[in-house]
């Protein structure tokens, strides 16, 4: 069995990029227009000598960033469809060049705003009320003052941005186009292709123990061949951040990664300025309080599946292997649309458009991106990339990505793009809430005890992904960054052995860990996104409590949540949660979520 080419993917399995540009020729026109304006700005000085000119510059900058976002997104989406296509490679390469110029313009504008004394900028806002439109962007400028560098150094860093992004680019290229795995046999002797994406979304949770273990070995063998190169790539990423943290005068690199977020750097994800103490308390709370529940669940899995040993390839195996009902993409869409109805008519109508207007790329072809995502294009709407496998598991994971796409749609409709850097602390709550709503909808509308038990098992898989896998990713980052701060060289063995030690501490004696388990740091691009992995646990804890409140209190809670989504990046993550009625500044909500996980394990133990 071999994967199809991009040209062989049926139209209905592709997304409608014509909503961005009607053709590649239209993209070319936009590219030229954006490049021309970027070059024009770069060739002349930016003068913010009055409130009026400052507002004019911000308005022009906002329009330019929206046009750049549209242009760069189109290229990225085409490349996501097929990274082996030379035209797509050229397009995304040109887009990256444009991105470099865009960053230089952004840096220039931020630098000029930083040159204005705080008192003068405050006076400008008093004189020109139109500047309040960009309040969040200007707030972030103020947050930078103590860690900004001389203008010429900021310009130099901006010009090096493409080079500084090389570790991430190498990782994505290797995993999408170079990394190959040997096909394996399932229990019936049928040959099955292996890829990172299909392993993590299909095979890892397969009821076929032979397939799971064979695919895991194929994955481990394939990753092992690239371990030294990708270890060097990861070490380069970490050491880069260590250097920048020192340059910007942060006590530790983790302080820098949690607290520094320049509006010049990007316009989608933004840090929240939380403390390293908060970050470490989150990691410690999950590892100490969730570990006993997960070990209990591991023992149940081993017993129920009749395994002599529970291998690392078995930790997500279904407890009811024979229950794996297929579902069509069309039926899944109907269920998702109905499930989110509790969030109000506006949200539900947008979700319906996802399926009627083709916002999703679901083809499984050669050269496609390995990792699913949900996002969107400012001024257009959300998009999601999710190669469709055809079962209930796919429906719930697709729902997760569509939660991102709908969040982006609502926020971009209501916020200026330069204000709309989404909070990393908040961004995973809208996506995981959709998962909870689908689970709750099916429990309420399907009278099938076996399905209900499967839904509990799915919830455990989701919590495993968000609160175990990603927390342990963040734990590896915590340890590696502390080592790097102490100038300890990050070798392949050090990275892998540290990962192995973290897994052993969490799972205790319940899981048989092999050498392949130590290589799981090679599976995800999250290690190239600062400390992003820990935010999954924050978001899923919040969505757990919100979903429970929606069940108990109804539309008031749900519609308040939808209104919070519209706020986008105009507030910090903690403030967004506060607006939704949650205090996430301490561990109370997190501990409630962990207790909820424990109750699911109780129900599963009773159901077998």
N, C-alpha and C positions, 0 to 999 in steps of 0.2 A: 504493500500500500504506500503510495507516494503522494505528497502534497501537490495541489493544483497550482498553476501559475496565476498571477494577478489578473491576466486577461480572461481567464476561465471562470472567475468569480461572477455569479449571477448578479445582475443589476440590483435586485432587491436585497442582496446581502452587503451592499456598499452604502456609504453615506452620500448624502446629496451636498457636495461641495459647491454646487452652483449657487447656493445661498450666499456663499462668500464671494466667488468670482464665477461668472458664466463660462469662462474658458481660461486656458493657460495664457492666451493672448491678453485677456483682461488683467490677469495677474501681472504680466509683463508691464503693462501700462501703469498699474499701481506701483509696481516696484520702481520704475523710472521716476515717477512723481515723488514718491517718498524719498528716494535717494537724492533727487535734486534738492528737495527742501532741507534734508539733513546736511548736505554739502554746503548749501547756502548759509545755514546757521553756523556751521563750523568755521566758515571763512570770515565771519565778522564777529565783533565783540558784542556781548550781551550786556546791555546797560539797564539796570533796575533803579533808575534815579528818581522815580516817583511812584506813588501808589497806582496811578493809571497805567504806566508802562509795565509795571510788575503784573498787573491783572492781564494786560494784553499778551504778555509773554506766556503766562500760565494757560490762557485760553488757547493760544497757538500750539503750545507744547501738548496740551491734552488732545487736541484734534490730531496732531501728528502721531502721538502714541497710539491712538485708536486706529489710524491708517496703517501704522507699522504692525500693530497686533494682527490686523486682518491679513496683511501680506505675509508675515512670518508664519502665522498659523496655517495658512493654505499650504505653504511649502512643507511644514512639519507633518501635516496630515497626509500629504501625498507620499512623503518619505516613510511614514508609518505603515502605509499600505504595502509598500515594497521597497525596502532599503537596498535591494540589489539592482534596481533599475537605474541606469546611468543618468537619465534625465532627472529622476527624482534626487539622485545624489548631487547633481549640478545645482538643482533648484534649492535644496536645503543648504548647500555650500554657499551659494550667493546670499541666501537669507541670513546665514551666520555673519557674512561680511556686512550686510545691512545692519545686523544686530550690533556689531562693533561700533558702527557710526552712531547708531541710536544711543548706545551706552555713553559714547563720548558727549553727545548733545545733552543727555540727561545729567551727566556728571558736571558739565559746564553750568547748567541751570542750577543744580544743587549747590555748586561752589559759589555761584554769584549770590544765592540766597543766604549762604553761610557768611558771606562777606558783609552782609547787612547786620549791624548790631541788633540784638534782640529788641531793644527799645524802639528802634526805627521801624522794624518790621511790624511791631505791635501798633505803631502809629499809622502805618500804611493801612492796616486792617480797619482801624477806626475811621479813617478817611474814606476808604473805598470798600463798601460793604460787599461788593462782588467777590472780594478775596475770600469771604467766608465760604463760598462754594467749594473752595479747595482747602478747607480747614484741616482735614486729616493729613494731607500731603505736607502742609506747613507745620503741623504738630510733629511729624517725623523729622523734619528739618531741625527743629529745636532739640530733639532727642540725640541728634548727631553731634552737636556742638563740641562736647567734651572729648569726642573721639575722632574728630575730623583732622585731616592732615593738610599741610600746605597745598595750595591749589596745584602746583606743578606735580606734586607726588600723586594727588588724586587723579590728575589727568593721565599720568603714567600708568597707574593701576587700571584705569579705564581702558587705555589702549592695549593693555596686556590681558584683558578679560578673556578673549578667545583662547589665548595660550593657557591661562589659569583654569579654563574649563576643560582642558585636554584630558585629564584623568577620567572625568565623566564621559566624555565623547568616546574615548578608547573603550571603556567598559561597555557602553551601549552598542558600539560597532561590533566588538568581539562577540557579545552574546546574541546579537541579532543576525549577524552574517557569517561569522567565522566558526563559532562553536557548534560542533556537530556531535550527535550521539548515535550510537549503534541502535538499530531497531531491535526489539525484543519479542519474545513469544508470551502470549497469555496462557491461561490454564487449558485452553482448547487447542493450543498449538498455532494459533493465528498470529501472524507477524504484525506488530504495532509500532509505528514510528514514535520516537521520543524527542520532545523539545522541552525547553524550560517551562514555557507557558502551559503546555498541555499536561506536563507532570504536576505542576503546582495547582492547576485548576481541575484536572480530571483524574489523572492516574493516582496521585497521592491519596485520594479519597475513594479509590475504586474498591469494590467488594472482592475483586480478584487478587488474592494474596500472591499468587505466582506473578501476575503482571506487576503488582506494586513492587515486589522485591527485585524482580528482573530490571524494571525500569529504574529503580533507585540505584542499582549497581551500574547500569549504563550511564546514568547521570553522574555518579561519582567518578567513574572511569574517565568520562569526558572532561569533567571539571579538573580532575587531577592533572591532565596534560597542560592546562593553562594556569595552574595555581601560582607559579612563580612570577609569571608576567602580570597577572591580576593582583598579586600581593604587592608588587612594586607599584602598580597603578594606585591601589588603595593607600599605600604608604605615602605616595606623592601627594594625594589629595589631603591627607591628614597633616603632613608636614607643611604644605602650602598654608593651611588654616592656622597652624601654630605660628608661622612667620607673620601672617597678617594680624593675628591677635596681639603679638608683641608690638608690631608697628603701630597699632591703634591704642596701645597702652591699656590692655585689659589684663587683669590679674591671672586669668587662665584662658585657655582656648575655649573651654565650654562656656565661660562668661561671654566671650565674643560671639559664639554661635547662637546663644540664647538671646542676647541683648542688642546686637548690632543688626540693623536692618535699614539700609539706605534706600530711599525711594528711587534712587538712580539705578539700582541693581536689577530690579525686576518689577513687574506690575501685576503679579498674580499671587505669589506667596510672600508673606511678611512675618517676621518674628514678632514676639509679643513682649520681649523685655522681662520675662520671668527670671527669677534667680536660679543659680545653680543649686542652691539648697532645695528649692521647690522641685526641680528636675530630679535630683537624687532621692528625694522623699517619695516621689511617684514610683521610681524604679524599685526602691526598697519595699514599699508597700505591696506592690504587685508580686514581687519575688517571694516575700515572706508570707503573705496571706493567701495568695492564689495558688501557690505551689502545692499545699496539702490537698486542695480540691482536685487539681489536675493529676496528682499522683493517685488519688482515689479513683479517678476516672480511668487512668491507665491500667490499674489493677482490674477494674471491671471489664475493660476492653480485652485484656489478655485472657481473662476467665471466660468471657462470653464467646470469643473467637476460638477458644481451645488451643491457644498457641503455647508451645513449650517456652518460647522466649518472645517478648515483645520487642521487636527491633525498631530502630528509629524510623524505618520505612513504614511501620505499622501504626504510628502514633495518631494518625488521622483516619485510620480504617473504620468503616461503618460498623456499628454493633449489630446491625441487621443486614447482612450482606446480600440477601436475596431481594431486598426492597430498594429498587432503583428505577422508579417509573420515569419513562421518557416524557418529554413535553415539547411541543412545537414552539417555535419562536412567537408565532401569532397568539397562541393560547397564553404563553408567558406574558406577553404584552397586555392582554386583557386583564390578567390577574394583577399585574403591577399597577395598572391604571385604577382598578377598583380599590386596591389596598391603600393607595395614597389619597383616596377621596376624603379621608378624615382631616386632611390638611387644608381642605377648602376647595372651592370650585376653580379658583385661579390656578392653584398648583396642579390640580387634576387635569385641567385643560392643557397646560403646558406638557404634562407627562403624556397625554394622548398624542400630541404633536410629534413626540419622539418617534412614535411608530408609524403614524400616517405620513409624516414628512421626511422619513429616513434620516434621523440624526445619528444612527449607529452604523459603524463598520463592523460586520460580523463574519467576514470571509476568513477562512483558514488556509492561507496560501504561502508559497515560498517567498521568503524575504520580508514577510510582515513583521511588525514590532512584536516582541515577545511578551511585553507586559501590558495588561489592560489599563485604560485610564478613562476618566471623565473630566471634561473641561468645557471649553467653548471659545467663541470669538466675540469680542466686545462689539456691540452694535449689530450682531447677527443673532446667535442663540447658542445653546449648549451642543456639544458633540460628545460621543462616547466611542471608544475603540474596545470591542469585546468579541473575539472569535467565538462563535456559538458552538457549544458541544451537544446540546439537546436534552438536558435533564433538569431536574428541580434545582440542583446545585447551581447550574448555570443561570437559572432565573434569578436566584437570590444574589449571586455575584454581579449579574447585569444590573439588578436593582441598586446595588451599592454604587456602581459607576454612574448610573443615571441620577442618583442623589447628588453627586458632584455636578453633573451637567445642569440639573434644575437649579441648584444653588447658584451656579455661575449665571444662568439665564436671568433669574430674579434679581441678583445683585447688579449685574451689568445694565439691566433696564432701569435701575434706580440710582446708580452711582456713576460719577465721573471716573474714567479709567485710572487717572493718576491718584485717585483716592481709594481705589478698589483692590489694593494688595490684600488678598484673603489671609486671615489670621491662621497661622499654622496650628495654633492651639484649638481652633474652632472647626477647621476645615473637614475633619473626618466625622463630625457629629451629623451633618445632614445626610451623608452617605450611609452610615450605619443605621440611622433612624429608618430609612426606607427598608432595610433588611428586617428590622423589628416589626415594621408595619405589615410586611408581607407575611411573616410568620404568624402574627396575631390574626390577620385576615383569614388565613387558611385554617387556623385552629377554630375560629369562630364559624366558618362556613363549610367545613368538611368534617362530617361525622365519621372519622376513621381513626381509631386508636393507634393503628400502626403508623399512619401518616403523622399523627401528633407526636409519637415517639421519635419519628425521623426528624421532625422539625426541632425537637429538643436536641437531637444529635447535631443537626445543622447549626443551631445556636452555639453549641459547644465548639464546633469547627470555627465559627466566626470569632468567638472569644479567644480561641486558640491562636488564630491568625493575628488578631488585633492586640490582645493582651498578653500573649506568650511570645509568639514569633517576633513581633515588633519590639516588645519590651526587652527581649533578650538581644535583639539587634542593638538597641540603645545601650544595653549594658556592655556589649562589646565595644561600642564607641566610647562609652565612659572610660573603660579601662585603657583602651588604646590612646585616647587623647591625654589621659593622665601620664601614661608612659612617654608619649611624645613630648609632653611638657617637661619631663625629666630627662629628655635627650636620650631615651632608650631606643636603639634601632628597631624598627618594626619589620622583622624578617617573616618569611612565609611560615616557618614553624611556630614563631611566637604568636602570630595572628591565629593560626589554626588551633594551636594548643590552648590559647586563651578562650576561643570559642568552645572547644571541647570541655574545658573546666566549667564554663558558665552553664552549659547543658547538663553536666553531671550534678552540679549543685541544685539545679531546679528540679530535675527528675529523680534524683536519688537513685535507689536500686530498682526502680520500676521499669526502666527502659534500658535495653542493651545498646550502648553507644559504640559505634565502630569508627574507623578512620574517615569514612564518607561523611559522617555527621559533623566532623570538624570543618568540612569544606562548605557548609551552608552559607557562610559569609559571601560566597561567590554568586549566590542566586539572585540577589536583589540589588537594584540601583540605589536603594535608600541610603547606603553608606556614603553616597556622593551628594547628599542633600542635608548636610549639617547634622543636627540632632533630630531631624524630622520623625524618625520611627516612633519616638515616645508619644507623639501627639495622637497616634491611633488610639492609645489606651485612654487618653483624656476624652476624645470625641465619643468613643463607644461607651464609656461610663456615663457621660452626659445623656446620650441617646437612650441608654437603658432606662434611666430615670424618667426622661421625657415620655418614652413610649408607655411606661407604666402609668404616668399621670394622665396621658390621653385616654387610656382604658378606663381610668377611674373618674376623670373629670370632664372628658369630652372635648367639644369644639373650642372652648375658650382657650385651653392650653395649646391645641393644635394650630389655631389661627394666629395666636401670639407667636408661635414658632415660625410660621410662614412669614410673618411681618419682620421677624428678626433676620431671616434669610435675605430680605431686601436691603438690609443695612450693609451687607457685604463687608468691605474693608474699612468702613467709616468709623469703626470702633475696634478696640483691642479685643482679643478673644475672651478675656475674663469679663469685660463689660458686655459683650454680646451674650454670654451665658447669663449674666445678671439680668439683662433685659428679658431673657426667656424664663427668668425665675429660678435660676440655679446659681449657687455660690460654689465655684470651682477653685477658689483660692486655698482651700484646705483639702484634706483627704476624706471628708464625710461622704460625698457623692461616690467617690471611688470605692470606698468600703461598702456602700450600699450595693454597688454593681457587683463586687466580688461576692457578697452574700447572696445575690441573685443567682450567680453562677453556681454557688454551692447548692442552692435549692434545685437547680436543674439536674445536678448530679444526683441529688436525693431521688428525684422523680425517675431518673433513668435506672437507678439501682432497684427501685421498686417495680419498674415495668418489665424487668427480665426475670 
